[in-house]
Amino acid sequence: MIRFRILHVDLSSRGLHIEEPTPEIMAECIGGKGLAGHYLHPHVRREWDDPELPLLFMAGPLTGTSAPASGRICIMSRSPLTGAICDCSVGGSFGWQLRRAGLGGIVVTGRASAPTGIEISDGSVSFSDASGLAEAGTDLLHRDLRDRGAVACVGPAAFHGVRFSSIMVDGVYAAGRGGLGLVMASRNLKYLTVKGTGSVPAADPDGLREAAEDIRRLVAAAPALMGEYGLRNCGTAACYDLMSWNRMMPTANFRRTFFLPAAGMNSHAFSERWKPRRVGCKGCHIQCKRVGEDGVHLPEFETMSHFSALLMNTDLDAVREANTICNSMGMDTISAGATLACYSEITGEKLTPSRITGLLMDIALQRGEGTLLGQGSRIYADEMGHPDRSMSVKGMELPGYDPRGAMGMALGYATSTRGGCHLRAYPISHEILRKPVATDRFSFEGKARIVKIAEDMNAVIDSLTACKFFFFGCSLEEYAAAFSAVTGLDVSAQDLQRTGERIYFREKMMNSSLGFSALDDDLPSRFFSEPGTHGGGIEVAPVDREEFLAARQRYYTVRGLDDSGLPLGEKIIELGLEELS
Amino acid sequence: MRGLLDKYAAKLVTAGLAEPGDPLLGGLDAELEWNREDDATPVLEEVIGGMGINSILFSRPAEPYRTIIEHLCRGEVSSIRPRDAETRTFLHDLPVVRELAAGPLLEKLRIRKSVIVPGRGIVTWGTVSPEQAFIFFSSVCFACFVKFFSDLLEERRQGGLSSLSRTVLARVLEYLPEYPADVPPLMSGPFGKEEDVYAAVAQAGRLTVENGLVDSFFGNVSLKWRNTLYISQTTSSLDELEGCIVPCPLDGSSCVGITASSELGAHKETLSRTGADAVLHSHPRFSVIMSMDCAEDCPDRGYCHIRCSWKRGVCGVPVVPGEVGAGPTGLCNTLPAAMEDSNAVIVWGHGLFTRSIGDLNGAFRRLLHIEGECRDLCISMLMEDH
C-alpha cells in the first residue's frame, strides 16, 4: 500500500500538522497530480490570491526509489493567468529529498506577514525571515540555500505581480506554466528547502529491479531518448530541427510556420558555441539539460523556439540571455516569449536583441511597457484592442508546436485543462516522434479517443511523478510493474489508466465549476483562416474549422462531457465522483 | 478508422500471418467500427470497453504459425517466454488463456500487449492505431516461430527430437514457403539525384519484405549520399518507406535524425569504420534462430543478448551480442567493430546486418544468401535425426 505523510503548513499562524491520507484516497489518487487535485478540489472556487486556496507540492509513490526517472513533483493551485486549475510537473531533486525526509507532500495555506522561507530537514520544519530576499534571483537564492537540500523558490517577477511567474526548483527546473509563482508570492512565501536522509522502501525489491531493467531496456531502444540525436545526446533542443523540418515551427507570432535562420540556431549551433555538458534530474540517466562550459544553463527547446523564430530573432546570445533572465527573475519562458511576439505584432516593432532582454526585465520588475505585458498576452491584446493577436488557449500562451502541423495537437491544445499546453495529450509523441507508432498528423481521424487516452495516461504519469519523456520508449505496462513492486499492490497498466481517467475528469469538473466550457475549448481564429508556411514537400493548410469542431464533439462524447463541454452526470457517477460534484 | 482497419486486415494476409477472411479488427473513436461481422465481436467489445485502448485485433494465425503456437501452448502453459530480442524488449512474455471470454482476456490484456487463445487465435490491441495491434500480432508469430525452432535445436542437443517434435516439425516444414531462388536487382549507384537515393532506400525496404526477410515489416535501411545519410525512420514499415526516410547530415549539424531508426548510431559507425555506403538490417527468422543456437556451457549463458565469451559465427557470419538501440549494452557498441572484419554480422537473437559499397545491391544479396544458408543449416540439423 502507499503511505504518504502530508505536511500542512498555515503561513498565517505558522501552524503545522501532519496528515496521512487513507489507503482508499491514495488508491484513487496515486500521488502527485492526483493527490494535489484531491486537496485542491474543495477549495477550487477560491480566487488565486485567497490565502485559503492551497498551494500544493506533491511527490509520487515511486519518488525516492530506484524506479527510473520518477523523482519529479507536481505543484498545483489555480492559475492567475487563466483562472483555471493549474498543475506543473517539475524535475530536480525536490521530490526525492521530500520523500527521504519522510514526507509525500506539502499543503500550503495562509499568508505570512512578510516574505518567508520554509525549511524542512527530515522531521523538523522551521520558518525563516526572507524579507530581504524578495528581489533575489532564483539562481542566487539556489546558490545560497543549496546546502539545505533541494530548493523551490520564486524570483522577483512573482513579487512584482507577473501573471506568468514560475516556481524554480534547484535553480533551473521550472514549474513554469500558469503563474504558480505568483500564487506562492501572494502568500509571502519566497522559498522552501527540504533535505532528507531516510530511505523509501519497496515492498518487492526484486520486482522493482526487474521493472527498472525493462524500463531502461526500452529507453535504450528509443531513438528520441538514447539515439544519436535524442534527448540524452542533444537535450530537448533536439526537437528544434524537427519542428523546422516539419514546417510547424511557430514563427512571427504564429503568422508563419518556418524560420529560415533556424538551421543556424539549433542544438548543434548552441553546442558549437558553448560546449555544454549534460545535467538533469535526480534518478534519471538521460540527463536532458545542458550547461555551457562557462556554467550558464542553455535554453530548452520551447525557449529556443520562442526566443528565435517566434520573435524573428537571429541572435543566439539573445536567446540564451532571455532564458537566463526568465529563469533568474522567475518567469515562464513560453508565455514571456509569446507575449513579446504578441507585442511585436500589435506594435509592428521588430524586436532587437537588446529590446527583447530589456522588455523582459521591464516585465519582471513591472515597469513601463512591462507592466501590462506582465499580465500575459491575452490581457495585453485585449487592452490594445486586438484580442485575436494573443496566441493562447484559455489565456495560456501556446508553446513551440504550430497546431496547423498536427491535428491531434490542435485538439489537445483546446481540451487541455490548464490551457494552451502540449503536455496533457502530448500528441507530438505519435504525430511527430512516431511513438508508439506514427499517426497521420494532418488528419483528425481517430484523434478524439487518442487524445482522451493520452490525457488519462499523462495524468497517471504526473501522479506517479515520472518523466513523460520516458514514455517515448516505455508504456504504463512497465511503470505499473514498478508501482506494484514499490507499493505491494497488484495493479495493472489498465487499472492505472482508469485511475488517470478519474483524475483528469475531476479536473474537468473543477474547471466547469469555474465557468469553463466549450467556448474556452477553442483555438485562436488565426489557425482556422491563415495557412502555415509551405515547403519541403509539405503543405500546411489552415485547420478545417468544421473538422475541428466535429473532432471536439467526438472528444466530448468519449470523455463523458455534454455538447457544451460540461461533465455528464452519468459519467460522474460511473467514475465515483458524485460526492465531489 | 475503417480505412486503417481494412489496411491492416489486408496486410496480415499479404504477410502470410493470417488467412483471408480471418482478421477481425475493431477501431474506436467516438463509435466502434469493425472491418467485418463476426461472432466474436460481443466479447471483444467488452474487452475494448474495459480498457483504455482504441483498437483491437483478433485472428487465427496462418500456417505454419498456427501449428507452432498450438504446439507451444500444449498442456497447462499459461505464458510463453521467448528469448529473442524483440520479445524481451517489447512484449516481455506471451500470456495464454484457454477461453475466448472477456474476463480472462481482460485479466491478461490489462498487463500485456497480446494474449494467445489456443484453438482460437491471438488477440492484440493498440492505443493510437490498429498498426500497433498488427505489429504485436506479427511479433507474437515471429517470437513463437523462433522459439519453436530454438527449442527443437536444444532438444536435439539434449539427445534427439521426440516423436511429437518430429511430427510437428514435419508439418511445419510442409507449410514453409519456398525460399526465393533469384536475387532481384536493385537500383544501381552511383546516384546523381537525391530523389534516386530516396527511391533506392524505399526499394530495398520493399524487396526485403517481399522476400520474407522481416518480422513485423521492421528493420532499417541506410544509404550514404554526399555528406548525408538517408535512413528509414523509427517504427516505419519497410514496405512503405516513401515519406519515411530521414536525411541525417554526417557532420551532425542537424537533429532531424531524432526520428531515425534506433540503429542510426550503429549504421553511421559502421559506415565510418568500413568505408561502405549502405547498411541493410532486418530480422530474418533463421538467422535469428541460428544466432541463438550455442552449445557452449559458459558463465554468460542466459545473458547471451548482452555478453558472450566466445567468438562465434553461423555460416561464416560473426554473431555478436547487443540489445536494441544505444544503451550501454546496445548493439551500437558491438556491431560496428564486427562489421570491420565482415560485410555481414548477426546480432544475437535480433537480426542480420549487411553492408555494401555504392548502392544496396550487395547488402541485399548478402542478406538473402545468408538467411538461405541459415535456413538450410537449421533444417538439416533437425532432419539429421529423422
Interface residues (C-beta under 8 A of the other chain):
Chain A: D214 R216 R217 L218 V219 A220 A221 A222 P223 A224 M226 G227 E228 Y229 G230 C234 A237 A238 C239 Y240 D241 L242 W245 A263 N266 S267 H268 H430 I432 L433 R434 K435 P436 V437 A438 T439 E445 G446 K447 A448 R449 I450 I453 A454 D456 M457 E477 A480 S492 A493 Q494 D495 Q497 R498 G500 E501 Q553 R554 T557 V558
Chain B: M1 G3 L4 G27 L28 D29 A30 G50 M51 G52 I53 N54 R88 T89 F90 H92 L106 L109 R110 I111 R112 K113 G126 T127 V128 S129 E131 Q132 I135 Q233 T234 T235 S236 C244 C248 G252 S253 S254 C255 V256 G257 I258 T259 A260 S261 S262 L264 G265 K268 E323 V324 G325 A326 G327 P328 T329 G330
